[in-house]
Amino acid sequence: MTSIAVVGVSHLTAPVEVRERFAFTDKEAISVLSGLQDRSGIKEAVLISTCNRTELYLCPGSDPDILETGEAVLSEKAGDLIGGAGQYLYRLQGLESVRHLYRVVSGLDSLILGEAEIQGQVKSAYELAGSIPVTPSLAGPVLHRLFQTSFSVGGQIRSSTPIGEGAGSVASVAVKLARKIFGDLNGLQIMILGSGTMAELVVEAMKRDHVAGLIVANRKHERAQKLAERLAGKTIPIDEMLLSLDQTDILVASTGAPHALITLDDFRHAMGGYRKKPILILDLAIPRDVEADIGDEDNVFLYNVDDVREIVDGNLIKRQASVVDAETIVQDHAETFAKWHDTRNVVPLIKSLRSRWGDLRKSELDWLWQQLSHLSEEDREIVDSFSKRLLNKLMHEPTTRLKDGIVNGLGSEFISAVRYLHALDDVDLDLDHEGNMSDSIGEFKEPWNNLSKMGPDLAEESEEHESNE
Amino acid sequence: MIHVFVLLLYIGSLILWFNSLLTGGRGRGPHIAFGMAAVGVLVHAVALVLFTVSYGELPLIGLASSLSTLALVIGIGLLATLGMGEGLRVGIVIIPVVIVLQGIAVSIGFEPSYRTLDFQGVWFVFHVTLAFLGLCGFAVAFAAGLLYLVQFRELNSKRLGRIFQFTPPLATLDRLVRTGLVIGLTAFTIALALGWAWTVSFRNSLDHTNPKVIWAVLSWIIFVLALGSRAGGGLKERRSALMAVIGFTLVILSYLILQLISFSGGSSL
């Protein structure tokens, strides 16, 4: 009885060597999504594939076959895995799947709590699904609403809680520091000493901010060349790095050298006495590559690996403290979505109801005009307006209660009663094999309002009681 | 009444700035605080126009009205930072300066001065407005300089807390200090030249012992020193920020003291 489902694998269920087996390129994602509507009655689908997760969102998600199809799609991509791909997959339906996407977009489900990049990645995945030329669109009304609301939930959580505050990784600390010193990183020169993984991640993050030039200095030329090619930089022998230091704005050091590669004397000599413009030095090596005294020089901002780690840890503690507030926002919005979702099912019924009574109003007015043919045009307009107002007032309460009834889980019996009472049997409603609204999502049953569980007598008595009041 | 309302708008803006500081400048907080300051500036301008219309006197002559005009010009200086990204966060320092000036003006009371000045007319308006523009540039440099020193300290302390998050980048702040000083010094120099020319033409000589003349010359020297501190090597940006902070504090305090003494003694501006 749920209309959205998600099948996925993430850093919480699988190690990186397994996750990479599930990863889709955009081309592969388009190919898979394009063929989905031919399988198991899937109408809408979005595939998210990042380094930490691969998730397939499907609508409708009520049919078990659809979940199986989703699992099959991901398992086919992973290929043969010892023990099978299924052991790494999670399957969520209905409200859980809505809550899950909201948590993902907000960074609550991320490897680094609160990281912001995921929101952009999810947006790209959603846009990719919407760009596939199939009819109806894979980013149809339900998933469109789901993803759009997820972006606003992510935005709200990031602006109203400290979950994204500070930097949550060494690379993001480095970028943040650089931005707070230089403002715009566009046009800055960056030099990387060695080729440690952490330094590479830092440089990759900075390249995304359009630093102008990258110099890689490494003892092993081949390795430096490889890294420089990947990051669109140039290489120099490590012995010549002091010659380029004067023009460098950001230095990331991460060699395995057993002693400092840049001493205070080297630095002063390279700078021609003193540093004339700011330089950010990130010494991520152990033992350190840059002598600590250099940090006391004018215009030098030197951070070693412990400094950066301390900043990251401090930020993560602050982020952790905001999880409860963030989860509350997620839950509130998930419930709001579920209410929207459930009430949209009743729209065709309400439309039919209005149409039926509208037709009746018109036919009765035609009869009235024949009886009161002496009425002036002005009087007729007044009577016409009166009939419209009366109809609107009569329809208002039943319409509101119809919507509320669905939200409160009154289900198919309630719908059937309305259809029967108003002779709307021809209205096409999407009911599942259990007779429930097939794409109902919410679980908001309120016992005090659950009329569907009352017998006919009790319901009648209740109505009498209400009217007596 | 409208002047009190203006003051309340600025105070509201300051509360929003501090609230934004507490959240590390997250979300739209700084823009909302800036927006409220902008509303304050707009209403402030209307209030001074109404003053001019009501009393037939420019708000450059009386003590309260001239302080209020200076506050308005400094507020406009804040609005000019809109295109500088995080640079607009100098509002957290500029708005208190505006509040102090407007607060003094409100407490004195807005009344026409009915003074007869040595020189009036369009050149007088130029003279005072340019002098205020000079002080406005200095105020922006002061605010940016203060935040520069704070951010510099944060970066060296390696704490990177909410103050670090809120405070704009050093490069942006340095640009604001430089721009504020250059515009301020240029305007102030022209204002002094105009003042000198009029005094000489009206009185045939400049009274070198007049406290206002001494203040003007000393302020100009402080301006020059603040801008000159950018020359040379070492931490020239930090030096310049520090000079802007010290310089503006001296200039504005001495200006306030001078104005208060001048008006209590009955001499004209």
Interface residues (C-beta under 8 A of the other chain):
Chain A: R158 S159 S160 P162 G164 E165 G166 A167 V173 K176 L177 R179 K180 I181 F182 G183 D184 G273 Y274 K276 P278 D298 N299 F301 Y303 D307 E310 I311 G314 N315
Chain B: T23 G24 R26 G27 R28 G85 E86 Q151 L155 N156 K158 R159 L160 R162 F164 Q165 T167 P168 P169 L170 A171 T172 G233 G234 L235
